[in-house]
Amino acid sequence: MYSMMNAIRRLLAVASLSVIVFIAQAQPVNNDLVKKESKPYKLLTSGKQITIRSTWNIKHVMLWTTSGYRVVEQKEINNSLFVLDIPVNQKIFFLMIGLNNGKIYTEKIGISEAP
């Protein structure tokens, strides 16, 4: 009797796992539906200066080092062109740009020393 109960439990466990695996299978990704949106801004770097040109007005900009130190934060820009000077000697930064349409973009950027 005890071995029959164990056999039924095992059978139920195997059946349950089979159903879960069947239901949990992921759907294939349709690459046509996943399109990368182009950025509505351009970055130009020249030495320790970054120029941002956008099709939307820029609301705020923040720049920080890879170690997490915030080096530039500018709010209430409300212009489609913004130029910022980098006050520290680093080559790699993270940049966050907030636009007036509500979208926020972040990216890792590198700068080279001025010639």
N, C-alpha and C positions, 0 to 999 in steps of 0.2 A: 504494500500500500504506500509506504514512504517513498520507495523508488519511483512509483508511478506518479506521485505528486511532484517529485523533482523533475521528472521527464516532462510533465505538463508545463511546469514553470519555465524550464529551458525552452520549450517550444514556443511559449508565449513571448519570452524575451527575444528570441530570434525573429519571430514574426513582427514584434513591435519595432525592433531595430531596422528590419527590412523596410517597413512602411515609412519610418522616419527618414532613412537614407533616400528612398524614392521621392518623397515629398520635398526634401531639402536640396535636391539637385539644383544648381544654379542655371539660370538661363544663359545662353551664349550672348556675348556682347556684340551688338550691332555697331560697327565702327562708323557707319553713316550717321547714326544718331548722336554720337559723341564727337562734336566738332569743337575745336579750340577757338575760343573767341580772341580776336586780335585786340591788342592793347590800344586804347584811344589816346596814347601819348607816346612821345619819343624822348629819349635821353641822349644828351650830348655831354661828354666829359672832356675837359681840357685841364690837365694838371689837377689841382685841388678844387676845381669848380665844376659843378653839375648844372646843366640847363635842362629844364623840363618844359616841353611844348605839348599842349593837350588840345584835343578837339572840344573838350568840356572845360569849364572853369575849374581850377584847382582850389579845393577848399582848405586842405592842410597837408603838410609834408613832415615826415619824421625820418631821420637818418641815425642809425646806431651801429656800433662796431660788432664784430663777431663775438666779442666777449660780453656784450650786453650793455655797454655804456652808450647812453643817448648823447649824441653830439650836436644834433640840430633838430629843433622842433619849431615849426612855424604854423600858426593857425590863422584863420580868417584871411586867406590869400585872395580869393575871389578874382583870379586872373587866369588866363590860359597860358601864360608864360611865367616861369619862376626860375630864378638863378640862386643857387646856394653855394657858399664857400665852405670847404671842409676845414675845420680848425685843428685837426689832429693828424699825426703822421701814421696812417694806416693805409693798406692797399685794398682790403676787402670790407664791404659794408652791407647792411641791409637797408633798403629804402621802402618806405610806405607812402603811398600817394592816395589821398582821399579826394574824390571829385564831387562836384555839386549835384551830380545825378544820384549820389548815394553809394556808389561803388567804391571799394577800396582795393588797391593793388599793392602787393608786396613783391619784392624781388631782391636777389643777391647781386651786388654789382662790384666790379673791381675798377680801380683807377690806377693810372700809371703816374710816375713822377713827371713834373713839368720838364720840357727839354732844356 
